[in-house]
Amino acid sequence: MANPDHVNKIKEGVSSWNEWREKNPEIKPDLGWANLVSLDLKEVHFNESNLKLAFCRDSNFTNADFSNANLYGTNFQNADLKDANFENSNLEGAHITNANLKGANLKGVNLKLANFDGSDLSDVDLIGAKKLKFKQLLNVNSLKNTKLDGDLLEQVKANAPHLLD
C-alpha cells in the first residue's frame, strides 16, 4: 500500500512534489496502489518511485520522469505520457491502453506482458526494451518513427508495415 504521506504530498501538486523530491533525494516514494486518476502531473519527478499497481487513468504525465521506477501493473489507460522518460523502469503487466506515448523514452524498460492496445507509440525509443514481443505491438495505433531493435523491427515490417506509416 502507498505511504499516505507520499499520497498527500503528490496531491499538493507537481511543483510541491518536485521540490520535496529535490530536497529529499534519499527518499524512494511509495505510491503503490495509489489513486492518481484524472490528475494533471505534467513534468512530475517519479524517478525511482514505487507506483506498483497504481491507478493513473486519464492523467496527464507529459514530460514526466519515471526512470528507474517500479510501475508493475500500473493502469495508464487513456493517459497522456507524451515525451515521458521511462528509461530502465519496470512496466511489467502495465495497462497502457489508448494512451499517448508519442516521443516517450522506453529504453531498457521491462515490458513483459504490458498492454499497449490503441496507444500511439510514434517517435518512441524502444531500443533495448526487455521482454517486448511483436504481438504486444499489433494493436497499437502507430509506430511511426519508433526506434525498435532489429528483430522486432523486421517482424513489424513483414507483418504489420502499416504501423510504420
C-alpha positions as CSV (number, residue, x, y, z in Angstrom):
1,M,0.0,0.0,0.0
2,A,1.0,3.6,-0.6
3,N,2.6,5.7,2.0
4,P,-0.2,8.1,3.0
5,D,2.3,11.0,3.4
6,H,3.5,10.5,-0.1
7,V,0.0,10.4,-1.5
8,N,-0.8,13.6,0.3
9,K,2.4,15.3,-1.0
10,I,1.6,14.4,-4.6
11,K,-1.9,15.8,-4.2
12,E,-0.4,19.1,-3.3
13,G,0.7,19.5,-6.9
14,V,3.7,18.9,-9.1
15,S,5.8,21.9,-8.0
16,S,5.4,21.0,-4.3
17,W,6.2,17.3,-5.1
18,N,9.2,18.0,-7.3
19,E,10.6,20.5,-4.7
20,W,10.2,17.8,-2.0
21,R,11.9,15.2,-4.1
22,E,14.8,17.6,-4.7
23,K,15.2,18.3,-1.0
24,N,14.9,14.6,0.0
25,P,16.8,12.6,-2.7
26,E,17.3,9.7,-0.2
27,I,13.5,9.0,-0.1
28,K,12.1,6.5,-2.5
29,P,8.5,7.4,-2.8
30,D,5.9,4.7,-2.3
31,L,2.7,5.3,-4.3
32,G,1.9,1.6,-4.8
33,W,-1.9,1.2,-5.3
34,A,-2.4,5.0,-5.1
35,N,-5.4,6.6,-6.8
36,L,-3.9,9.1,-9.2
37,V,-6.8,9.2,-11.7
38,S,-7.5,12.3,-13.8
39,L,-4.7,14.4,-12.4
40,D,-2.5,16.9,-14.1
41,L,1.0,15.7,-13.3
42,K,3.0,17.3,-16.2
43,E,6.7,17.2,-15.6
44,V,6.4,15.2,-12.3
45,H,9.5,13.5,-10.9
46,F,8.6,9.9,-10.2
47,N,12.1,8.6,-10.9
48,E,13.0,5.7,-8.6
49,S,9.4,5.7,-7.2
50,N,7.2,2.7,-6.5
51,L,3.9,3.0,-8.4
52,K,3.2,-0.7,-8.4
53,L,-0.5,-1.3,-9.3
54,A,-1.3,2.5,-9.1
55,F,-4.4,3.8,-10.8
56,C,-3.2,6.5,-13.2
57,R,-6.0,6.5,-15.8
58,D,-6.9,9.7,-17.6
59,S,-4.0,11.6,-16.1
60,N,-1.5,14.0,-17.8
61,F,2.1,12.9,-17.4
62,T,3.6,14.9,-20.3
63,N,7.4,15.1,-19.8
64,A,7.2,13.1,-16.6
65,D,10.3,11.3,-15.3
66,F,9.5,7.6,-14.5
67,S,13.2,6.5,-14.9
68,N,14.1,3.5,-12.7
69,A,10.6,3.4,-11.3
70,N,8.6,0.3,-10.4
71,L,5.4,0.6,-12.5
72,Y,4.4,-3.1,-12.3
73,G,0.8,-3.5,-13.3
74,T,0.1,0.3,-13.2
75,N,-3.0,1.4,-15.1
76,F,-2.2,4.2,-17.5
77,Q,-5.4,3.8,-19.6
78,N,-6.1,7.0,-21.6
79,A,-3.1,8.7,-20.0
80,D,-1.1,11.4,-21.8
81,L,2.5,10.1,-21.5
82,K,3.9,12.3,-24.3
83,D,7.7,12.7,-24.0
84,A,7.8,10.8,-20.7
85,N,11.0,9.2,-19.6
86,F,10.6,5.5,-18.5
87,E,14.3,4.5,-19.0
88,N,15.2,1.4,-17.1
89,S,11.8,1.2,-15.3
90,N,9.6,-1.8,-14.8
91,L,6.3,-1.7,-16.7
92,E,5.7,-5.5,-16.5
93,G,2.0,-6.1,-16.8
94,A,1.2,-2.4,-17.1
95,H,-2.2,-1.5,-18.7
96,I,-1.2,1.3,-21.2
97,T,-4.2,1.2,-23.5
98,N,-5.5,4.2,-25.6
99,A,-2.6,6.2,-24.2
100,N,-0.4,8.9,-25.9
101,L,3.2,7.8,-25.6
102,K,4.4,9.9,-28.5
103,G,8.1,10.7,-28.1
104,A,8.5,8.7,-24.9
105,N,11.8,7.1,-23.8
106,L,11.3,3.3,-23.1
107,K,14.9,2.3,-23.5
108,G,15.8,-0.6,-21.3
109,V,12.3,-1.0,-19.9
110,N,10.9,-4.3,-18.8
111,L,7.7,-4.6,-20.9
112,K,6.8,-8.2,-20.2
113,L,3.0,-8.5,-20.8
114,A,2.5,-4.8,-21.0
115,N,-0.7,-3.9,-22.9
116,F,-0.4,-1.1,-25.5
117,D,-3.7,-1.7,-27.4
118,G,-4.9,1.5,-29.0
119,S,-1.9,3.6,-27.9
120,D,0.2,5.9,-30.0
121,L,3.8,4.8,-29.9
122,S,5.1,7.1,-32.7
123,D,8.6,8.6,-32.1
124,V,9.1,6.3,-29.1
125,D,12.5,4.9,-28.3
126,L,12.2,1.1,-27.6
127,I,15.9,0.2,-28.1
128,G,16.9,-2.4,-25.5
129,A,13.3,-2.9,-24.2
130,K,13.2,-6.1,-22.3
131,K,10.7,-8.9,-22.9
132,L,8.8,-6.9,-25.6
133,K,7.1,-9.3,-28.0
134,F,5.8,-8.5,-31.5
135,K,2.2,-9.4,-30.6
136,Q,2.2,-6.6,-28.0
137,L,2.6,-4.1,-30.8
138,L,-0.1,-5.5,-33.2
139,N,-3.0,-3.3,-31.8
140,V,-1.2,0.0,-31.4
141,N,-2.3,3.0,-33.4
142,S,1.1,3.9,-34.7
143,L,4.8,3.0,-34.6
144,K,5.8,5.9,-37.0
145,N,9.5,6.8,-36.4
146,T,9.7,4.4,-33.5
147,K,13.1,3.0,-32.7
148,L,12.9,-0.7,-32.4
149,D,15.6,-3.4,-32.0
150,G,16.5,-5.2,-35.3
151,D,14.5,-8.4,-34.9
152,L,11.4,-6.7,-33.7
153,L,11.6,-4.1,-36.5
154,E,11.9,-6.8,-39.1
155,Q,8.8,-8.5,-37.7
156,V,6.8,-5.3,-37.9
157,K,7.9,-4.6,-41.4
158,A,7.0,-8.1,-42.5
159,N,3.7,-8.5,-40.7
160,A,2.3,-5.0,-39.9
161,P,4.1,-2.5,-42.1
162,H,1.0,-0.1,-41.9
163,L,2.0,0.7,-38.3
164,L,5.2,2.3,-39.5
165,D,3.4,4.8,-41.8
